[in-house]
Amino acid sequence: MRYFLVWCTAALLLFNSLQAQAPKKYSSNEIYHSIQKLNFLGTALYVAAHPDDENTRLISYFSNELKARTAYLSLTRGDGGQNLIGPELQEQLGVLRTQELLAARRVDGGEQFFTRANDFGYSKHPNETLKIWNKDQVLSDVVWVIRNFKPDVIVNRFDHRTSGTTHGHHTSSAILSTEAFDLVGNPDAYAGQLDQTEVWQPKRLFFNTSWWFYGSRENFEKADKSNMLMFDIGVYYPMKGVSNNEIASLASSQHRCQGFGRLSSRGAQEEYIELIKGDMPPNTEDLFEGIDTSWSRVKGGSEIGEILEGVENNFNFKEPVSHLPDLLRAHALITKIEDDHWREYKLAELEQIITAICGLYLEASAQEPTAYPGSRTGIDIEAVNRSEAMVMMRGVSIGNQIDLKVDKLLDNNEKTTLELDLNIPESSEYSSHYWLREPWSIGMYDVTDQALIGKPETPPSYQVVFHMTINGYKIDLDRPVVHRYSEPDKGELYRPFVVLPKATANFNDKVVVFANGAMREIPLTITAHKDSLMGEVELKYPEGWQVSNSIQTIEIPKKGGQKTVVFEVTPPASEEEGNIYPELRVNGRKINKELATINYDHIPTQSVLLESKAKVVRLNIDRSGEHIGYIVGAGDKVPESLEQIGYRVHLLTPGDIEAGSLDKYDAVVTGIRAYNVLDGLKLKQQILFDYVKQGGNLIVQYNTAGRWSPQYKDIAPYPLSLSRDRVTDEHSEVEIIAPDHPLINFPNTITEKDFEGWVQERGLYFPNNWDKAFTPILSMQDEGDSKTQGSLLVAPYGQGYYIYTGLSFFRELPAGVPGAYKLFANMLSLGKSELDNENAIKG
Ligand SMILES: [Zn+2]
């Protein structure tokens, strides 16, 4: 069947994960491994929900031991999690984790796919997950990926039968994969896809079980395993000098922003998969039993198989180029295969091998990492043949822009260089992450181009095609345009070559809170991506707001230079919120983009272009006190948020906490998970309690249960135990159960309305047991759960107050949620209503 190959262009699948990395250079061993994979025509797909869910032991085993084409389909990009290595959160974290998955796949030999599902944060049940995701769209994407990738076997990480026992995203991934298994072969299901792909039926669907799902190792030992396959995923690869499990550890250690760096392990280890759908292979060791995984699988493949199996069986490690005539013969035969899927994929694989055996190095490196529409960029071309093969470079081309005739014979180890002059048309699209181009919702990214759905990355902006003749045989080889450079402390580096706007504009704060009616200055930093940038910027703002200097001129002499302009913004008289946008006008083109650059050693540099905007929130908020001591925990933006409403926040480490040193603060706050991450903090606990006893106000934000509870019971001056209780639905009803408490009345009156507009969740790790000295203030619960009253607990202690709260202020304050600000201001003001009334600052 002929169909228009939009998605499954094998070159992209093969090289996407290599994009902008140092080009892979193959040893004889690696070439041999590639030939083994070339001769294996079986495909496996692993399915789960997040970056880090994937079992790299199994992915590596399928790819390196079984030689199968293997991929991981992660339904989300992990946008909703936390970041242990830098400031990226939400969509930027999704970009970072996408790259960490690609880095993991470069290690374990897999490929990587995604759906449009957005990781919206923790969810207790798949019913909730599949309401927030558009279930039909995510299922459609799973079907689409399967129809294009054509796996023979699918392995789910999670069990589709056990809703409620793990993250709702996890169970949903298994439910959708299982439903998709029954739909992919049905031409009536998602029929709209079929003008771009074709139906496909995988043979088997498994669940990657383990003792963990049986409660204990003993239970699992006793379990009936007649419908399970077992693999020794500790197998040793002498050709690589490492065992499968060592590769797996290295792969999962790429998930650095999640703190997944781990020790490698060696030795035999069993891994089980349980059959869910399809037939059980009678021989319980062969995943592909009954599936033809040889070249005879493909019409016209037998002759190809004979040639390539000959190469594999007689592989010449010392002189791999001696196989060139056979490989070229096989190439010519593969081009005649009617099956588009196998033809495209196997040609791309074989072309890598042919290039590798000739030691043929081809590179296209832009002289600068970024360009802008309307500019010209030099592209340095390097071509070296390091073999006795007759290699001729006939020409090079870039799209329909450049088509240069070269006609040069590449003599053994003689380097050829060329410089191309690439014109970036004024109408060029900017390089961007395709799923971030359209506005997205909490549950779904919006991607209109079906051909992009599933792909890990946007295809590179520019590719160079090298038109080669090798031993008289014509072959075209693509290379993405990259930027090669060096840094004195790191050596040679590569990054993607990207097209950026002439200038971008970033607000310093994405949310600006006006605690009262006073004017605030809002800075905007403009970065030039060209020399001699001249233009102007206008701030667009909602009705009722005032900006005294909304249009300003910009002039930045050098590319990479920055200028900060300041807008004087006055809010309306009443409480309101809206968005402000900058419009840059440069040479008649309007630009509203901000640029975030994500730069870590383990991933290629990412230039993330997003709509530039900031949220402005006008509150009427009263507060008491001024100086806050903030003990920084795992990292949160609460201090910056408190400064926005006029507090002066002093960041503290455990070393700063000495007897009497806290007296100057109106309140002391511990950052999220402070007791989990700061070993020195528990040694200072008595000083903190003494501070409270003498009239201080201590606010402890959430810590995870386990390390502190119940083993370490002294987190509070009275008994308090933490639990895993959480309320994940940010819309869940909140009841104020201590309406007369000062926390609810001073200086701001809190009502149920203040719990509207919260984001992501209500809170987490709420205490479930507390001393009677504590007053619970709020009651809340997720649908189907029982009420929890542990989200906000307050107890008088000596002259002061101790507050423990698992409410997610670390999410709500940076998002500009008015009610969360008022409640936090009341927590900070506690105890000041009688003592310090005249100091209360009125808005
Ligand atoms: Zn997960």
Boltz pocket constraint, residues with backbone or C-beta under 6 A from the ligand:
constraints:
  - pocket:
      binder: B
      contacts: [[A, 49], [A, 50], [A, 51], [A, 52], [A, 53], [A, 167], [A, 170]]
      max_distance: 6.0
